[in-house]
């Protein structure tokens, strides 16, 4: 079995290969544990060479707060500043529909009761 070198995996990680070559490398990863280890090493090197994102912890906390539905601190302040996108129709239609159904049911009950009383 042919194996790919660390340098070849670095090219893969940095998107330096054509699409057919990338597919060949990906297929090879499914069957070769040795190349998987080399690939993971290339990924670690690439990750360590990337610049750090300023405010990474705050960004992560903000995203996690939005995902879980809880807002705290800065996330709460930013959430309150977002405009409410719920329209009048979306807010009041369910209430109006429930009232309409209730009134319709009451009218039907009243009409049925009057018909029974008349018989």
N, C-alpha and C positions, 0 to 999 in steps of 0.2 A: 504494500500500500504506500502510495506517495504521500508525503506530508508537506505542509506549507511552512515556510520559515517565519520567524518573528517579524522580519522586515516585510514579508508578503502580507501578514496579518495587520501590520501597521497601515499598509496601503488600503486594506479593506476597511479598517476602522475609520480612516480619514476620507473615505469615499473616493479613493484614487483608482478604482477598478471599473471596468465596463459592466453593464448589467448581466451579460452572460457569465462573466468571471465571478461576479458577486453570487449568482445563483449556484455556481459550482462550489464556491467556498462554503456557502450555507448548507448545501447538501452534504458536503464533507463533514461538517460539524456534527451531523446526526449520527455518523458512524465512527468517528475518531475521537476518542477521549484525549489522546496526546495533543492533537491540534486544538481541542477545546481549551486545554490548559494554556497553550500558547496564545490563543485568541483572548482569553481572559487577562493574560498578562499585558497584551497590547492595549486592551480596553482600560486597564488600570493606569498604564503610562499616559494614555490620551486624557483620561479624567484628571490626572495630576497636573497635566500641562495646561489645562483650561484655567483662565483667571477666575478668581472668586467673585461671586455676585455680592455686591454691597447690600446689606440689609437682608441677607438670606433667611435668618431666623424670623424676622418680622414678616417676611413674605410667606414663609411656610405657615406661621401661626395664622395669618389672615386667610390663607386658602383653607386650612383645616377648620377654622371657625365657620367659614361659609359652607363648607361641606357638611359639617355636623349640625348646622343651623344655629349654633350659638355664636354670639358676637361679644367680644370683650375689648375694652380699651380702644385702641385705634380702629379696630375693625368695626366696633359699634358706632363710632363717630362717622366713619365712612359710609356705613349702612344707612344711617339716619339721613345723610345728605343725598342719597339716591332718590330720584323722583318715584312716586307711587304710580306704577303703570296700570293699575287696575282701573278700568273704566266704570262709569256710572252704571252701565248695563250689566257688567259682570258683578257689580256689588249688589244691585237691587233686584235683578231679575229673579234669583232664587226665592227671595222673600215675597215678591209680588206673585210669583207662581204658586207658592205655598198658600198665600191668602186667597187666591183665585180658586184653588182646589178646595179649600176649607169652606168658602162661601158657596161654591157649587154643591158640595156635599150637604150643607145645611139646607139649601133650597130644595134639593131632592128629598131630603128627609121630611121637610115641612110639607111638600107636595104629596108625598106618599101617605103621611099621617092624615092629611085632609081628605084624601081619597078613601081611606079606611073609615074615617068618621062619617063620610057621606053615604057609605054603603050600608 
